């Protein structure tokens, strides 16, 4: 039975928060405004410079770059971490970080990592809230969390590309801070019931518990209506609503 097998494999999901930093593309250009550039004008395409990643149950944040070790090692470490993860948390990771790193995997002769649940907090913010800006620093500051570090703009990137050790030290600090800040935002949104991610029952072996936290402390509080269907509604002690199916299993409301 699948439920029995899940119970045998019961474990907490491995949640990884990550963030990459990339170089700007270098191109020949005829001006500063309203420019379209052709492939023949490319001098150097954008590439991943470094990344930071943190497991939810760990205190330390890992950091890898081509400057501190080698590009080959950095890419291999990214593949290892993403391959181990059950859930990957990011800010604009679906549209940016994952695609950039997948390109690096392809160019390095590596295949795809094993599948994971991709939780992009930028998409969650856009779907649920109307902040004046959806930039990570603005949102975290608005909700009272620690926020991003200032970089000083393009000048820091120029110094990093010149392999200046002091600039790389600041760059590393900036990248790690982004991951720490993103993880704090993830915890705030997850605990508030805003994230409909992977069902907790897949890891505790019981699909009748709260889909968000895995607690069995659920209180019936009414009915959830759709256009032509209705389901019992249960409120978990963690504050998240659950839809209760006919077989007793729960789903995100």
N, C-alpha and C positions, 0 to 999 in steps of 0.2 A: 504494500500500500504506500502511496506517495506520502501521506501524512505521517506514517510511521517512519519512513525513510528520512523525512525532514526532521523529525524529532531526534533521530539518531545523529544527524549531522548538525543539530542545533548549535548555533554560535552567533556571536554578534557580527554584523556585517563590518567589513573593513572599509572605513570611510576615509578617503584621501582628499584633502583640499590642496589645490595647486594653482600656480600662476607662472607664466613665462614672460620673458622680455625679449624683444626682437630688435634687430638693427633696421634703420631706415634703408629703403632702396636708394641706390645712387644712380642718377640718370643725367644725361645731357639735356639741358633745357634752354629754350629761347627767351624765357621770361618767368615772372613770379606769379602771374594771375591768368586764369582761364586757359591753362596749358593742357593739351593732350599729348601724351608721350607714346611713341611706338616702341616695339620690341627692339628695334635697331638702336634706340637711344639708351638702353639699359647698360650701365657700367657694372653694377653689382646688385643682384636681387636681395631682398630682405632675407635674413636668416635668424634662427633662434640663437640668442646670445647666452641665455642662462634660464634656469627655472628653480623655483622653490616649491617644496611639497611637505605636507604635515599630515600624519595619521591622527585621527580624532582622539585616540587613546594614548597618544604620546605627547610629552612636553616639548620636545625639541623639533625644530624644523630643518629638513634637509635642503641643501643648496648645492647645485652643480653648474659649472660653466666651462666653456672652452678655455678660459683664462686660467682657472684654478687647477684644472687637470688637463683634459683634452676634449675636443668635440666628440670623438668616438665614445669616450667614457660618459660624457653628459647625455648623449642620445641613448646609450645603453641603460643608464640609470633611469631615465624617463620611461623607457620601455618596461623595465623591471617593475617600477612602482605602479604604473597604470595597469600592467598585467595582473598584479596582485590585488588590485582594488575591486571591491564589490560596488561601491558608490564613489563617484568622483564629483567633488564640489568645486565650482569655479565662478568667476564673474565674467561673463561673455566668453566662456570657454567653448561652447558649442560652435559659435561662429568664428572664433579666433584661435585660442590656445590649441584645441584639439586638432584643427586643420593644419596649423603651422607645424605641429609636432608630427602629425601623420606624414607630411611632406618629408620631414627629416628622416623618419623611419624608412620611407620608400627609397630615398636617395642613399641611405646607409645599407640597403639590401635587406631590411627587416620587414616582416609581415605585420599584420594588424595584431594588437594586443587582444586578450580575451575580452568578451563583452562586459560592460559595466553599466550601471544606472547613472546617467549624466544629469546632474542637478546644476543648472545654470541660474544663479541668483539674479542676474540681470533680467532674464526672461520672466522669472517669478515676480520681480518688482514691477515690470511693465504690465503684467497680466492682472496684478492685484491692487496696485497703488498709483497715485498720480503725484509723484514728487515733481518739483519744478525742474530738477535735473536727476537723471538716473545714474550719474557717475558715482562710482563706489565711494569716493571720499565724501561727496555731498550726502548720500544716503546714510552712511554710518554716522556722520556728524549729526544729522537730523534726528536719528533715533538714540543718540546719546552714547554711541560706542566709540572706542578709539578709532582714529581715522588714519588715512594714508600719510606718508612722509612727503615733504616737498623735495623735488629733484633739482630744481633750477633750470628745467627745460632741456632743450636740445644740446646745450653746452655740455651737460653731463654725458650724454650719448657720444658726443664727439671725443671727449676725453677717454671714455671707455673703449671706443674703437681704436684709440691711439695706445691702448694697453697701459694707461696710467694706473698704478696700484692704488692710489688714494681714491681715484674715481671709482674703481672696481669695488673698493671697500664700502663706499656709499651706495653703489648700485646693488650690492648684495644685501645691505641693510634694507633698502627700499623694497626689493623683491620679497624678502622674508616678511616684512611688515605687511605687505599686501595679502599674503597668505594668512597671517594671523588675524587680520581684520576681516577677511572673507569668512574664515571659520567662525568668528564671533557672530557675524551677521547670520550665517547659516543656523547656528544654535538658537538665536533669537527667533528667527522665522519658523524653524522646525518646532520649537517648543510652543510657539503661538498658534500652531496648526495651519500655517500658510503654505507649507510644502507638502504636496501629495506625491511622495516618493515611493520607495519600495515598501511593501507590506511587512511589518515587523514579524508577522506570523511565519514568513518564509525562513526566519532564522531561529524562532523559538519553538517551531513545530506545531503551533496552535493558531489556525487562521480565524478563530472566533474571538481573539483578543483585539485590543485597539490596534488599528492598522498603523498608527503613528508610533506609539511607545511600547506596545506589547502587553499592556496591563489588562487584567481581566475585570478590573473595577469599572464596569460600564453601567450607566443608569438610563433606563428608557425615558425619553423626553418628548415623544411625539412621533410625527410621520414626516418623511421626505417625499415630496410630490414631484413627478415629472409630468410630461404632457399626457401620457397614457398609462403611467405606472406609479406605484407608491410602495415605500419600504419603511419599516420601523426605523426610528432614529434613536441613537444611543450616544450619551455624552460620557466621555472618559474622564477619569479623575485628573488627567493631564490637561483637560480643557478642550480636547479635540472631538469633533462630532464624527460619528461612524454611521454608515448605512448598513443595516443588518439584512442579509439575504435570507431566503427561505430555508437554507441548510444551516443557518446560524453563523455563517462566516461573515466577516465584516469587510467593508470597503470604505474608501474615502468618500465622505458625504459630498 
